[in-house]
Amino acid sequence: MKNIYLLGTTGSIGLQTIEIILKYPQKFNVVGLSFGATKKEIHEELINKLDPEVIHFREANNFQEKYPHKTIYYGEEGLLQFVSYPKEGLVVNALSGSAGLRPTIKAIESKKDIALANKETLVMAGEIIKRLLKKHQVKLFPIDSEHNAILSCLRGEEKRDIKTITLTASGGPFKDLAKEELENVTVREALNHPNWQMGEKISIDSATMANKALEIIEAHYLFDLDYKNIKAVIHPESIVHGMVSFSDGSTKALLSSPDMKMPILYALSYPKRYPTGIKELNFDNLALNFVKIDEKRFPLIKLAYYVGEKKGLYPAVFNAANEAAVKLFLKEKIKFLEIEEIVIKMVQDFKDNIIKPTITDIIEISKEVERKVLSKYGFYY
């Protein structure tokens, strides 16, 4: 029986994680649930169904009166107390954006293993996270389907035999459109991903290819590979999730239907595999296509390699600028193509790099970049 703490309970990954936990009640026990700003009725339903010992809410409420025998925390600092709860377990971090960084660090310091769906944690502070994992002897399992696939392909392999890893990208909803056709795309159109059901932030990131850009940086830290050995390719079917090419000329790939329950369960149960109930592939008539990413069409890919190689605060600047730009687009304050323009400009304008930043440095530059981007458009929250 593995104890589970879930961050981002009512998001896309969080709810699918709960589906898996309910499917395997003899394997997983929910110790803690952390809730964001969703309806109170959903909170109550999940608390009653999963019976956690400890609960976290983003905002204060009257739930302590309803559940007097449970430990309840509130707010940002309460989230850190939540992941520090004195019971061993696996923390599933399904938070969106930079909000996932501090609780990941606190969970590691509390000697809890991490199942990570929050790629921003490693993008912003990969070197620090790696040091903390080693110091506290904690394991980290990626939930992103691409990195989860690479993890699977690398089992039983020697690092010295790895030549390259390849992450696949669907190309998002606009992969077949020329750049000039993107000038007036709507938020609704950008959220309409062809293959995956995801949250708003990651859906927009998929459309701009920022998601793949962030995953390239994440892969560098997860698998300790040079950027020259990390590739990305458009694969419209989203059947092949990741590939590893070896020095003998062979390549291993993981294929599955595009369903996040498979990588979530593998991260929870690693190295064991349990049935997920997702549809098995039929190879009788299966066509797979791969297309080179046009870096002029998707400039954030090239920029990811640049900030990754620069290290220090550059990845945090990239991430913060993208988060802020996506917020603006979702609020219809800017056009779709302005997202990448904002990110590129903020990275180009950044000069005061620190090669070995502290967490404080990373958080401060992230807040500064977000403030600059949002305030320029008269919007801040």
N, C-alpha and C positions, 0 to 999 in steps of 0.2 A: 504494500500500500504506500503510494507516494503522496505526500502532502503538497497541496497546490495553493499558491497565493496568486490571485489574478488582478492585474492592473488593466484598466480599460475594459471593464466587465461587459458593458453594453455596446461596445463597438463591434465591428464586423468580425475581427479576430477573436475578441472576447466571447461573443455569443457562440461562435463555432467551437471554441475551446470548451464551453459549457456543454454543448451537444456531445462532444467526445467524452467528457467526464461522466455524463449521465449514461452513456453507452457502456462505460467500464467502471461501475461503482466499486468493484472489487479491486481495481488497480489504482484509482485516484480518489483522494479525499480532499475536499475544499476546506482549507483552514481560513482563508481570507478572501474577501471580495472588496475591490475598490471601485467606487462609482463616480462618474462625472455628472454632467448636467443633463440627466434624462428624467423621465417621469417617475414620480414617487411610486406609482403603482408597479412599475417594472422592478424597482428596487425591492419592494416588499415581496413580490412574487418569487424573485430569485433567492432572497434571503430565506424565505420559508421552504423553498424547494431544496436548497443546498446546505442550509443550516451551518454557516461559517461561525468560527469562534470570534474572529476579529473582522471589523468592517471599517471602511474609510469612505467618507463623503467629501466631495469638493467643497460643499458649503454646509454650514451648521443647520441642523433640523431637530425635530423632536423624536428621532428614532430611538434614543437611549431610553425614553419612557416606554416605548413599545417592546424593546428588547433589553430589559434591565440586566440580564445575565451575560450579555455580550460586551466585548471591548470595542468601543467605537472611537474613531479619530476623525478629525476634520481638517480641511485646508491643506496647504502645501507642506507645512511642517508635520501635520498629522500623517501625511503620506509616508514620510520618512520613518515615523514611529511605526506605522503599519508594516513596512517591509522589514523592520527590526524586531518584530514580534518574536518572543523567545521560544519558537518552535521550529525545528528544522523543516526544510521543504524546498520546493522549486518555485521561483518567482517567474510567472509568465508576464512579461512586459509587453502589453499590447497598446500602450499609450501612443498618441500621435505627436510627432515633432520633438522639439528640444525638451519638452516637459518630462521626457523619459530618462534624461541623463542622471539627475541627482538620485532618484529612487533606485536606479540600477547600481550606482556606486554604493549606496547605503545597504542594499541587499547583499552585495558582494562582501562588504565589511562585516555583515552579520552572518557570513559563511553560508549563504543560501545559493544554490545553483540557479542559473538564469536560462530561461527559454526566451529568446529575444526576437520580437517582431518590430522593435523600435530601432530602425537602422541608424537614426540620428545619433544615438548613443556612441556608436563606434566612429561615425563620421566626425563628430565634434571632438571626441576625446579617446581615440583608439589606443594611443600609446599608454595613457593613464589606465585605461580599462585593462589592457594586457598585463601591466605591472600588478594591478590589484588582484587579478585572477590568479596570478602566480603566487603572490604574497599570501593570499588567504586560501589557496588550494581549492578554488572554486571552478566549476565547469560552466561553460556557456554553449548553448545549443541554438543555432539560428533557426528561426521559423520562416523567414522569407523563402519562397519556394525554390528560388535559384540557388541560394547558399545551402539550403537544406539538401538540395540535389547534389551539390558538390560534396557536402559532408558524406552523403551516402556513397558516392563514387570513390571517395578516398579511403574508405574502410579497407584495411588489409594492404594498403599501398605504402611505399616508401616515398618520403618527400623528395629525395634526390632523383626519383624517376619521373617527377612531374615536369612536363614541358610548358604547358599552358592550361588555364581553366577558361571556360567560355560561359558567360551568362547570357541567357536568351531574353529578348524583349518582344512583346507582342507588337509594338509600334503604336499602340493606343488607337483611339478612334479616328485619328487624322493621318494615319500612315500613308494613305494613298493620295493625299491632297498636296498640291504645291504650296509653297510658303505664302504666296500672295493670296491663296484661297482661305487663309487662316485669319485674315485681318478682322473679320466680324463674327467669328464663331462665338456662340453663346455659352454661358456656364452650363446650361442643360446639355448641350451637345458635347462639351468637354467631359462631363461626368458620365457619359454613356459609353463605358468601356465595352468592347466587343466580346471579351472572354471571361472577365472576372467580376465578381460582386465585391466592391471595396468601399472604404470610406471616402469622403470628399477629398481630403488632402492627397492621398495616394492616387486617386483617380486623376486629379489634375496633374500630378507629377508624372503619371504614366503618359499623359497626352503631350507633355513638353519633353519627355524622356529624362526629366530630372530624377525620377525614381531610379532609372538604370545608372545614371551618373553617381548617385549616392551609393548604390549597390557596388559599384566598382571600387569606391573608397572603402566600403565596409569589407569587401572581399580581401583587400590588401591586409587588413588587420586580422580577419578571421583565419586566413590560411597562410599568413606570413609569407606572401609572395610579392616580388617586385611588380610594379605596374606594367612593365613590358610583358609580363607573363599572364596578364589578366585581359581577356578579350570580351567583347559583347557583340551580339548579332541579332538582327530582327528575325523572329520566327513567328509568323502570324497566327499559327494554330495553337500556340501555347501548350504543346504536348511535350516537347523536350524542354526541360527546365534548367538543365545545366550539364556541361560536358567537361571531362578532364582528358587531355591528350598527354601521352607518355613518351619517353625518350625512344621507345622501341617502335614508334609509329602507330601505336594503337590508341583508340579513344573510347572511353566509357561514357555513357550518357544515361540519365534517368528520365524515363518517360512516364507520364500519367495524364489522366484527364485533368483539366484546369480546375481543381477543387482544393481549397486550402486546408481541408480537414486532414489530408494525407501528411503534409509537412508539419502541421501542428501536432498530430499524434506521434510522429516520428521524433520530434523534439521532446515530447513528454516521456516517451518510452525508450529512447535511445539506450542501447543499440538494438533493442527488440522491435519487432514489427507486429502490429495487430491489425485485423481487418477494419477498414474504415467505412465500408459500404458504398464507396464511390464506384462509378461505372468503370469496368475493366475495358482496356483498349481492344479494339478489333482491328487486327492487322491485315484482314482480307482486302481492304480497299482504303488504306491509310496513306494520304499524301502529306509529306512534310516539306516545307519550304524554308530556306534560309537566305537572307538578304543582308548585304553589308550595310552598316549604318552610315548614312550620309551626314558627315559632321557639319556641313554647311546648313543642312536642313534641321539638324538637331545639335546646335552648338554647345549645349550644356554637357554633352559627352566629352568633347575635347577639353572643355574647361575643367571637368572633374579630374582628368589626368594631370592637368596643370596644377590645380590646388593640392592634389594628392602628393605630387612630387615636391611642392613647396613646403609642405608639412606645416607644423606650428598652428597658427590661428587661421590660416587660409581656408581649410575645410569648414571651420565654424562660420566664417564670413559667408562662404558659398551657401551653407545650409540656412543661416539666419535670413539672408537676402531672399532666398527661395521661399521660406516659410511666410515672410512678410508679403511678398509679391502674390503668393497664392491666396492669402487672406484678402488682399485688395481685389483680386480677380473674382473671388467667390462673392464679395460684396458689390461687384460690378462697378468698382472704382477705376479699374484699368482694363485694357483690352488683353486678349489672350497672348499676343506676341510681345506685349510689354513685360510679361513675366521673365522671359529669358533676357530681355534687354536690361532689366533692373539687376538681375543677378550678375550679368557680365560687367556692368558698370561698377557695381559695388566691389567686385573682386579686382577690377582694374585700378580702382581708386585707392584700394587698401595698400598701405605702405609699412605700417609699424608692426611687422611680424615678430613673434616670439617663438623661437624654435622649440623650446620645451616649456609650454605654458602650464600654469596651474589650472585647476578647475575654476577658481575665481576669475582668472584671466579669460577663460573660455566663455563663462557665463556673462561676464561684463561686455566682451566684444559682441556677443550674440544680441544682448539687449540694446547695445549702441547701434548696431546695424539695423535691427528691427525698428528702433525709434526713428532713425534717419529715413528709412524707406516709407514707413507709414505716415510720418509727420509731413513728408513732402506732398502727400496727397490729402492732407488735412484729416487724417483718420488715425486714431490710436485707441487701443483698448487693451 
